[in-house]
C-alpha cells in the first residue's frame, strides 16, 4: 500500500469513528427500517369503523414499505385495551396504534386507564376524518329542516330520544354537546354498537341519531331517514345540500369522528416521521381517495406536530363535555 493510499485509509477510518461517537450511527442503522413486518394494533373488533380504515391503509403501506402490515384486532374496553397494549409495546418502530377520537374521550371517561395517552403514545398522523349527521326517522319526527326540527324538539322536552353506539362514544357525546348548545332535553339510549342503534332507528323504535356519514348516507339516499344537519363547522362533500350546525348558528360546533396513528413513546423520531410521510403518500392515491369518499371521509396526513395539537385540543374539549353531561361508561 502506497503512503498516499495508507493516509486515505486511515482518514476514512477516523471519520467513521467520529460518526460512531457522535451518535450518527443509530440513525444510519435505522435507515434500514423496516426490515420485518409491522404490527398495526386496531383496538376494536374486525369490521368496525377503525378497521375499515386500517386495512386499506395497511395494504397500501405494505406495497410502499416492502414489509407486511399485520392488523392485530384487540377489542374491548371501548378501545382502551388495545391502546394499552400499544403503549406498552417496544418502541422499535414495529408497532403502531390505529386509534380514534374515542381515545381522547377515554382520558376523562375512564377513571383508571393503564396508560397515559399524552405521555405513553406519540402522535404520528391523522388517517381520516368523518363528519356526523343528525338523522331522524320521518315517521316519528315529521320535519323537513333544522328550524322545524329544533322547534319540534323544544316543544317536547324529554319526550324524544336518540340512540348511540354506547355511552361515552362520539355518537353519544355529540348528542350531549348539541343538547348543551341548544338548551334541549333529549333522552339518550345507549346500544352496544352503532349497528343495533341504526336498526332500531330504521324500525321506528327510536327517534334520531347523531351518526357517521358512512352508515347514514345510504339510508338518507333511500329516503328512509331525514338528514337535519352535519355536526361540523363546514358542510360535507357527501351531503353538500345539508347545512352544518356551525352555519345554522352553533358557532364553533365541531363534532366529528376521526382515526389516526400513534406509536409507543420512545419510538425513534426518524421512524415516526417516515411513517407519517408514507401514510400521507398512501392517502393521496386514487385507491384510498375513492375508498375514503365512499365512507364520507376526508383524508389526513398531517405532521406529527399538527396531529399532536389536535389530540391535546380534543382531550380538553371532550373532558368538558363528559363533565357537563355526566356521561358514564356502560
C-alpha positions in Angstrom: 0.0 0.0 0.0 1.5 3.4 -1.0 1.9 6.2 1.5 -0.9 8.2 -0.1 -3.3 5.3 -0.1 -2.4 4.4 3.5 -3.2 8.0 4.6 -6.6 7.9 2.8 -7.5 4.6 4.5 -6.5 6.0 8.0 -8.5 9.2 7.3 -11.6 7.2 6.4 -11.3 5.1 9.5 -11.0 8.1 11.7 -14.1 9.7 10.0 -16.1 6.6 10.6 -15.1 6.6 14.3 -16.2 10.2 14.6 -19.6 9.3 13.2 -20.0 6.5 15.7 -19.0 8.6 18.7 -21.3 11.5 17.5 -24.4 9.3 17.6 -24.9 9.3 13.8 -24.6 5.6 13.6 -28.0 4.8 15.2 -29.7 7.0 12.5 -27.8 5.2 9.8 -28.8 1.8 11.2 -32.5 2.9 11.4 -32.3 3.9 7.7 -32.8 0.2 7.0 -36.3 0.4 8.6 -38.4 -1.6 8.1 -36.7 -4.9 7.8 -39.6 -7.1 9.2 -43.4 -7.0 9.4 -45.0 -4.1 11.1 -48.0 -4.5 13.5 -51.0 -2.2 13.5 -53.0 -2.7 16.7 -56.6 -1.9 16.0 -58.3 -1.6 19.4 -61.8 -2.5 18.1 -63.2 -5.7 16.6 -62.8 -6.5 12.9 -65.4 -5.0 10.7 -65.8 -1.8 12.7 -65.1 1.8 11.7 -61.5 1.8 12.7 -60.9 -1.5 10.9 -62.5 -0.1 7.8 -59.7 2.5 7.5 -56.8 0.4 8.9 -57.0 -2.4 6.4 -56.9 -0.4 3.2 -54.2 1.8 4.6 -52.2 -1.3 5.7 -52.5 -2.7 2.2 -51.0 0.4 0.6 -48.3 0.7 3.2 -47.3 -2.9 2.6 -46.6 -2.1 -1.0 -44.8 1.1 -0.3 -42.6 -0.1 2.5 -41.9 -3.6 1.2 -42.9 -5.2 4.5 -46.3 -6.6 5.5 -48.5 -4.6 7.8 -50.2 -7.1 10.1 -53.6 -6.0 11.5 -53.9 -7.0 15.2 -57.5 -6.5 16.3 -57.7 -6.2 20.1 -61.2 -5.1 21.0 -62.6 -4.4 24.5 -62.8 -1.6 27.0 -64.0 1.0 24.4 -60.7 0.7 22.7 -58.6 1.1 25.8 -57.3 -2.5 26.0 -55.7 -2.3 22.6 -54.4 1.2 23.3 -52.7 0.0 26.5 -51.1 -2.9 24.6 -49.7 -0.5 22.1 -48.5 1.9 24.7 -46.6 -0.9 26.4 -45.1 -2.4 23.2 -41.4 -2.0 22.4 -40.7 1.4 20.9 -38.8 -0.1 18.0 -40.9 1.1 15.1 -42.6 -2.2 14.5 -45.8 -1.5 16.5 -48.3 1.3 15.9 -51.8 2.0 17.2 -54.6 2.8 14.8 -56.8 4.6 17.2 -59.6 7.1 17.1 -61.1 10.2 18.7 -62.6 7.7 21.2 -59.1 7.7 22.9 -59.2 11.4 23.6 -62.6 10.9 25.2 -61.4 7.9 27.3 -58.9 10.1 29.1 -61.7 11.7 31.1 -64.3 9.0 30.9 -62.4 6.1 32.3 -61.3 6.6 36.0 -58.4 4.2 35.7 -56.5 3.7 32.5 -53.4 1.5 32.2 -51.7 4.1 30.1 -51.4 7.9 29.6 -52.4 8.9 26.1 -50.4 12.0 26.0 -47.2 10.5 27.6 -47.1 6.9 26.6 -48.1 7.3 23.0 -46.5 9.5 20.3 -48.8 11.2 17.7 -47.9 10.1 14.1 -50.6 11.4 11.8 -54.4 11.7 11.2 -55.7 9.0 8.8 -59.2 10.2 8.2 -62.0 12.4 9.5 -65.7 11.6 9.2 -68.4 14.2 9.9 -71.5 13.0 11.7 -75.1 13.9 10.8 -78.3 14.3 12.7 -80.8 11.9 11.2 -84.4 11.3 12.2 -87.0 8.7 11.4 -89.6 10.7 9.4 -92.5 8.6 10.8 -91.5 9.7 14.4 -90.1 13.2 13.7 -92.0 14.7 10.8 -89.8 17.6 10.0 -88.0 18.9 6.8 -85.2 21.1 8.1 -83.2 22.2 11.1 -85.6 25.0 12.1 -88.6 22.7 12.2 -86.5 20.1 14.0 -85.4 22.4 16.7 -88.9 23.7 17.3 -90.2 20.1 17.4 -87.6 19.1 20.0 -88.1 22.1 22.2 -91.8 21.6 22.2 -91.3 18.1 23.6 -88.7 18.2 26.4 -87.7 14.7 27.5 -90.2 13.0 25.2 -87.8 12.4 22.3 -84.8 10.1 22.3 -81.6 9.5 20.4 -79.7 6.2 20.1 -75.9 5.8 20.2 -73.2 3.2 19.8 -72.8 3.2 23.6 -72.3 5.6 26.5 -69.2 7.7 26.0 -69.0 7.2 22.2 -68.8 10.2 19.8 -72.4 9.4 18.8 -73.4 9.9 22.5 -71.3 12.9 23.3 -72.0 14.8 20.2 -75.7 14.5 21.2 -74.8 15.8 24.6 -72.9 18.7 23.0 -76.0 19.5 20.9 -78.3 19.4 23.9 -76.0 21.8 25.8 -75.6 24.2 22.9 -79.4 24.4 22.2 -80.8 24.0 25.7 -82.8 21.0 24.7 -83.6 17.8 26.6 -83.4 14.6 24.5 -83.2 11.2 26.2 -80.1 9.2 25.4 -80.5 5.4 24.7 -77.1 3.6 24.5 -76.7 0.5 22.4 -73.9 -2.0 22.1 -72.7 -0.7 18.8 -73.9 1.6 16.0 -75.4 -1.3 14.0 -78.2 -2.2 16.6 -78.9 1.5 17.1 -79.3 2.1 13.4 -81.6 -1.0 13.1 -83.9 0.4 15.8 -83.9 3.9 14.2 -84.9 2.4 10.8 -87.6 0.3 12.5 -89.1 3.3 14.3 -88.1 2.2 17.8 -86.1 5.4 18.4 -86.4 9.0 17.1 -83.0 10.0 15.9 -79.2 9.5 15.9 -76.0 11.6 15.6 -74.5 9.2 13.2 -71.5 8.8 11.0 -72.0 9.6 7.3 -70.7 6.2 6.2 -73.7 4.4 7.6 -76.3 7.2 7.3 -75.9 8.4 3.7 -77.3 5.2 2.1 -80.3 5.4 4.3 -80.7 9.1 3.5 -80.5 8.5 -0.2 -83.1 5.7 0.0 -85.5 8.1 1.8 -85.6 6.1 5.0 -84.0 8.8 7.1 -84.2 12.6 7.0 -80.9 14.5 7.4 -81.1 17.6 9.6 -77.6 19.0 9.8 -74.0 17.8 9.8 -72.3 18.2 13.1 -69.2 20.1 11.9 -68.1 23.6 11.1 -68.3 23.1 7.3 -70.6 21.1 5.1 -69.6 17.7 3.9 -68.9 16.8 0.3 -71.1 13.7 0.8 -74.2 15.8 1.7 -73.5 19.2 0.0 -77.1 20.4 0.4 -77.2 19.8 4.1 -76.1 22.7 6.3 -73.6 22.4 9.2 -74.6 23.2 12.8 -72.0 26.0 12.8 -73.6 27.8 9.9 -77.0 27.3 11.5 -75.9 29.4 14.4 -74.0 27.0 16.7 -70.7 28.8 16.2 -67.6 26.6 16.7 -69.6 23.4 16.9 -67.4 20.6 15.6 -68.2 17.0 16.3 -66.6 14.5 14.0 -65.2 11.0 14.3 -61.5 10.7 13.3 -59.0 7.9 13.1 -55.2 8.2 13.4 -51.8 6.6 14.0 -49.8 6.7 17.2 -46.5 5.0 18.2 -45.2 3.9 21.6 -43.4 6.7 23.3 -39.7 6.4 22.7 -40.1 5.3 19.0 -37.2 6.9 17.1 -38.2 10.2 15.7 -37.0 9.4 12.1 -39.2 6.3 12.0 -42.2 8.4 13.3 -41.6 10.9 10.5 -41.1 8.2 7.9 -44.4 6.5 8.8 -46.2 9.9 8.7 -44.7 10.6 5.2 -45.6 7.1 3.9 -49.1 7.4 5.3 -49.6 10.8 3.7 -48.3 9.4 0.4 -50.8 6.5 0.6 -53.6 8.8 1.3 -53.0 10.6 -1.9 -53.5 7.5 -4.1 -56.7 7.2 -6.1 -57.4 3.8 -4.3 -57.6 5.4 -0.9 -59.2 8.6 -2.0 -62.0 6.6 -3.6 -62.3 4.3 -0.5 -62.4 7.3 1.9 -65.0 9.2 -0.2 -67.3 6.1 -0.2 -67.2 6.3 3.6 -67.9 10.0 3.7 -64.4 10.6 5.0 -61.7 13.2 4.3 -58.0 12.1 4.2 -55.5 13.2 6.9 -51.7 13.1 6.6 -50.8 16.0 8.9 -47.4 16.3 10.5 -46.9 14.6 14.0 -46.8 18.1 15.5 -50.1 19.2 14.0 -51.8 15.9 14.9 -50.4 16.3 18.4 -52.1 19.7 18.7 -55.4 18.2 17.6 -55.1 15.4 20.3 -54.4 17.9 23.1 -57.4 20.1 21.9 -59.7 17.1 21.7 -58.8 15.9 25.2 -59.7 19.3 26.6 -62.9 19.6 24.6 -64.3 16.1 25.4 -63.3 16.4 29.1 -65.7 19.4 29.4 -68.5 17.5 27.5 -68.1 14.5 29.8 -68.1 16.6 32.9 -71.1 18.8 31.8 -73.2 15.8 30.7 -72.3 13.5 33.5 -71.6 10.8 30.9 -70.5 7.4 32.3 -69.4 4.2 30.7 -71.9 1.3 30.4 
